[in-house]
Amino acid sequence: MLNFVDEMQTQIIIFISGAGSNAREIIRYFSENEVINVCGVISSKENSEMALFCEKHLVPFIHIPNQDFSAYLDYCKKLNAEWIILAGFLKMIPKDLITAYPDKIINIHPSLLPNFGGVGMYGQRVHEAVAASNQAFSGISIHLVNEEFDKGKLLFQHAIQLPYQANAKQIETLVRSLELEHYAKDIAAYMEGI
């Protein structure tokens, strides 16, 4: 049951598939926010470290291992989530979930879209493609989710200059620093501005 303070806050739930570094930063960022509250985390993979982190921060955590997105939707409704934040979530969001949360699902992509986006472009694959094309810049794109991979409305982009002939690992490190610096702040800026 929500308390009075929770009822006054916008409730966001985070979906993850990896270690959860962005999710941790989002939870920290909103831990004392009076407008936005992280009401839960769903992980598509087992993640005992994230479960412990969530327990310490009093954020409900659940591991839902299968592709049955009805379980995701049920959990979102159970926690009264109003927004879904994708933080390294690697599964395609189905139409039913997009319909239930129209223009209320936010994703972060580790390149400057529309470059290096689309089906199969995630994680290390993106950084390898950026390195192979000798880009001078890379960065992050924060966007709304629709039914096409990485084609939702762009909300924010942040770029960083790359060292000459940077390799994928160097690019990943630089891009990750942008993610941790900007994602939570941009979520707040967008949600508080609409």
C-alpha positions in Angstrom: 0.0 0.0 0.0 1.3 3.5 -0.9 1.7 6.0 1.9 0.7 9.7 1.4 4.2 10.8 0.2 4.3 8.0 -2.4 0.9 9.1 -3.7 2.2 12.6 -4.3 5.2 11.3 -6.2 5.4 10.0 -9.8 6.2 6.2 -9.6 8.9 4.8 -11.9 10.0 1.2 -12.3 13.4 0.2 -13.8 13.9 -2.8 -16.1 17.5 -4.2 -16.3 19.2 -7.1 -17.9 22.8 -6.5 -16.9 24.7 -5.6 -13.7 22.5 -2.5 -13.1 25.0 0.3 -12.8 22.6 2.8 -14.4 19.8 1.5 -12.2 21.9 2.0 -9.1 22.6 5.6 -10.1 18.9 6.3 -10.8 17.9 4.8 -7.4 20.6 7.0 -5.7 19.6 10.1 -7.6 15.9 9.8 -6.7 16.4 8.5 -3.2 15.3 11.8 -1.6 13.4 13.3 -4.5 10.0 14.7 -3.6 8.6 14.4 -7.1 9.8 11.1 -8.5 10.1 7.7 -6.7 11.7 4.5 -7.8 9.0 2.0 -6.9 10.7 -1.2 -8.1 13.3 -3.0 -10.3 12.7 -5.9 -12.6 15.6 -7.9 -13.9 15.5 -10.3 -16.8 18.5 -12.1 -15.3 19.4 -13.3 -11.8 21.3 -10.5 -10.0 22.0 -11.1 -6.4 24.1 -7.9 -6.0 21.3 -5.8 -7.4 18.8 -7.5 -5.2 20.9 -6.6 -2.2 21.4 -3.1 -3.3 17.6 -2.7 -3.8 16.9 -4.2 -0.3 19.4 -1.7 1.2 17.5 1.2 -0.5 14.0 -0.2 0.3 13.2 -0.7 -3.4 11.3 -3.8 -4.4 13.3 -6.1 -6.7 12.1 -9.1 -8.7 13.7 -11.4 -11.2 11.4 -12.4 -14.1 13.4 -14.8 -16.3 11.1 -15.5 -19.2 9.7 -13.7 -22.2 6.2 -13.6 -20.7 5.7 -9.9 -20.6 2.3 -10.2 -18.9 4.3 -10.9 -15.7 6.2 -7.6 -16.2 3.0 -5.7 -16.8 1.3 -7.4 -13.7 4.3 -6.4 -11.5 4.2 -2.8 -12.9 0.5 -2.5 -12.0 1.0 -4.1 -8.6 3.6 -1.4 -7.8 1.4 1.4 -9.3 4.3 2.3 -11.7 3.4 5.2 -14.0 6.7 5.2 -16.0 9.1 2.4 -17.1 12.8 3.2 -17.3 15.0 0.8 -19.4 18.5 0.7 -18.0 20.4 -1.9 -20.0 17.3 -3.9 -20.7 18.0 -6.1 -23.7 14.6 -7.5 -24.6 12.3 -5.9 -27.2 9.3 -4.3 -25.4 6.1 -5.8 -26.8 3.2 -3.9 -28.2 1.0 -4.7 -25.2 3.4 -3.0 -22.8 3.8 0.0 -25.1 0.0 0.3 -25.3 -0.2 0.1 -21.5 2.5 2.8 -21.1 2.1 5.1 -24.2 5.0 7.6 -24.3 5.9 6.6 -20.8 8.8 4.2 -21.5 12.2 5.8 -21.6 15.4 4.0 -22.9 19.1 4.9 -23.1 21.2 3.9 -26.1 25.0 4.0 -26.1 25.5 5.9 -29.3 24.3 9.1 -31.0 21.1 7.8 -32.7 20.2 7.3 -35.5 23.8 6.1 -35.9 24.6 2.6 -34.6 21.0 1.8 -33.5 18.5 -0.8 -34.5 18.1 -4.6 -34.2 21.1 -6.3 -32.7 22.9 -3.0 -31.8 23.4 -3.1 -28.0 26.2 -3.0 -25.5 29.6 -3.9 -26.8 28.4 -4.4 -30.3 27.6 -0.6 -30.5 31.1 0.3 -29.3 32.8 -2.1 -31.7 30.8 -0.6 -34.6 31.8 3.0 -33.5 35.4 2.0 -33.2 35.4 0.2 -36.6 34.1 3.3 -38.3 36.7 5.6 -36.7 34.1 8.1 -35.4 35.4 11.3 -33.8 32.5 11.4 -31.3 30.2 9.0 -29.6 27.7 9.5 -26.8 24.3 8.6 -25.5 20.8 9.0 -26.7 17.8 9.0 -24.3 14.5 8.4 -26.1 10.9 7.3 -25.7 10.2 3.7 -26.7 7.9 2.7 -29.6 7.5 -0.5 -31.5 10.7 -0.1 -33.5 14.2 -0.6 -32.0 15.8 2.8 -31.2 13.2 4.8 -33.3 11.3 6.5 -30.5 11.3 10.3 -30.0 14.7 11.6 -29.0 14.6 13.4 -25.7 18.3 14.1 -25.0 21.7 13.4 -26.5 25.1 13.9 -25.0 28.3 13.6 -27.0 32.0 13.0 -26.1 35.1 13.3 -28.3 36.9 10.1 -28.8 40.7 9.6 -28.8 42.2 9.0 -32.2 41.5 5.4 -33.3 39.8 4.6 -30.0 39.0 0.9 -29.4 35.7 -0.4 -28.2 36.8 -0.7 -24.6 37.9 3.0 -24.5 34.7 4.0 -26.1 32.6 2.0 -23.6 34.4 3.6 -20.7 33.8 7.1 -22.0 30.1 6.5 -22.9 29.5 4.8 -19.6 30.7 8.0 -17.8 28.1 9.9 -19.8 25.3 7.5 -18.9 26.1 7.7 -15.2 26.4 11.5 -15.3 23.3 12.3 -17.3 20.6 9.5 -17.4 18.9 10.1 -14.0 19.2 13.9 -14.4 17.6 13.8 -17.9 14.8 11.5 -16.6 14.0 14.1 -14.0 14.2 17.0 -16.4 11.9 15.4 -18.9 9.3 14.1 -16.4 9.2 17.3 -14.3 8.9 19.4 -17.5 5.9 17.7 -19.0 
